[in-house]
Amino acid sequence: MGTESNDTGVRSVQRALDILALLTEERPVVSVREIVEATGLAKTTVTRLVQTLEQNGLLWGTAQGYLAGPGLWRWTHLARSSWELPPETRRLMRDLGARQRETVNLYMLRDVYRVCVAQQESPQPLRHVVHVGDELPLWAGASSKVLLKDAPETLLMRVARSSPYGDGHVKRLREWIDEATHESWAQSHGEREEGLSAVAVPVLGRSGAVVAALSLSGPTVRFGPDSVRRFADDLREVGRQISERGFDHPLSPG
């Protein structure tokens, strides 16, 4: 009975989180009907969960539907103070983006994903943008080739199995990692998304291990050989400065 009760509780928590996840910048308000359609839950279940979230300030009811509640402000402030990068690191990323006019991203490793922990958007109308907190796959991309440098064989196998190519992708991953290690930077062109390119360099921790990947990304048409070399040179210098200042982040190895 105890196990069944725990399972039910976990399902309720997951369902509540699924409801909150429906709220985005593009859809700041969601109705009960939209929640039912998106989750497949019964209307009575959705109503109960929504009422509980509203009572705890995590949702706020309006005539149009439910939006993020004021109770989330406390969590937002806590997350920002815990995860925000030092001002100097943010300045270096901002200046890099201004010089090269492409989107600057900082990724860190989490399981078989790379997590975007900071970003400076390109000022150009046609640009590549992910959101801070987004998890992207490790089986492709310039940042992945940098982050996987010291990855154990077991992780490489799991990454390969999460890819569209299966176990055989391990060989390609090793080739990419070896090349990135030799060059001290990596590039990718259309590996994950057609028309998208990126250049990435490692950010090192105090032990000398790779703790993050700093990248420039944008449309492939703007990532010709000369541009890629220029991006790599600038990235390496900025990556060196961030490393020397002592990169610190909750996802960094303890």
Secondary structure as the mmCIF struct_conf table of DSSP 4:
data_model
#
loop_
_struct_conf.conf_type_id
_struct_conf.id
_struct_conf.beg_label_comp_id
_struct_conf.beg_label_asym_id
_struct_conf.beg_label_seq_id
_struct_conf.end_label_comp_id
_struct_conf.end_label_asym_id
_struct_conf.end_label_seq_id
HELX_RH_AL_P HELX_RH_AL_P1 GLY A 2 ALA A 21
TURN_TY1_P TURN_TY1_P1 LEU A 22 LEU A 22
BEND BEND1 GLU A 25 GLU A 26
STRN STRN1 VAL A 29 VAL A 30
HELX_RH_AL_P HELX_RH_AL_P2 VAL A 32 THR A 39
HELX_RH_AL_P HELX_RH_AL_P3 LYS A 43 GLN A 55
TURN_TY1_P TURN_TY1_P2 ASN A 56 GLY A 57
BEND BEND2 LEU A 58 LEU A 58
STRN STRN2 LEU A 59 GLY A 61
BEND BEND3 ALA A 63 GLN A 64
STRN STRN3 TYR A 66 ALA A 68
TURN_TY1_P TURN_TY1_P3 PRO A 70 GLY A 71
HELX_RH_AL_P HELX_RH_AL_P4 LEU A 72 TRP A 83
HELX_LH_PP_P HELX_LH_PP_P1 GLU A 84 PRO A 86
HELX_RH_AL_P HELX_RH_AL_P5 PRO A 87 GLN A 100
BEND BEND4 GLU A 102 GLU A 102
STRN STRN4 THR A 103 ARG A 110
TURN_TY1_P TURN_TY1_P4 ASP A 111 VAL A 112
STRN STRN5 TYR A 113 GLN A 120
BEND BEND5 PRO A 123 LEU A 126
TURN_TY1_P TURN_TY1_P5 VAL A 132 GLY A 133
STRN STRN6 GLU A 135 PRO A 137
BEND BEND6 LEU A 138 GLY A 141
HELX_RH_AL_P HELX_RH_AL_P6 ALA A 142 LEU A 147
TURN_TY1_P TURN_TY1_P6 LEU A 148 ASP A 150
HELX_RH_AL_P HELX_RH_AL_P7 GLU A 153 ARG A 161
TURN_TY1_P TURN_TY1_P7 SER A 162 SER A 162
BEND BEND7 SER A 163 SER A 163
TURN_TY1_P TURN_TY1_P8 PRO A 164 TYR A 165
TURN_TY1_P TURN_TY1_P9 ASP A 167 GLY A 168
HELX_RH_AL_P HELX_RH_AL_P8 HIS A 169 GLU A 183
TURN_TY1_P TURN_TY1_P10 SER A 184 SER A 184
STRN STRN7 ALA A 186 HIS A 189
BEND BEND8 GLY A 190 GLU A 193
TURN_TY1_P TURN_TY1_P11 GLU A 194 GLY A 195
STRN STRN8 LEU A 196 LEU A 204
TURN_TY1_P TURN_TY1_P12 ARG A 206 SER A 207
BEND BEND9 GLY A 208 GLY A 208
STRN STRN9 VAL A 210 PRO A 219
HELX_RH_3T_P HELX_RH_3T_P1 THR A 220 ARG A 222
HELX_RH_AL_P HELX_RH_AL_P9 PRO A 225 GLU A 244
TURN_TY1_P TURN_TY1_P13 ARG A 245 ARG A 245
TURN_TY1_P TURN_TY1_P14 PRO A 250 LEU A 251
BEND BEND10 SER A 252 SER A 252
#
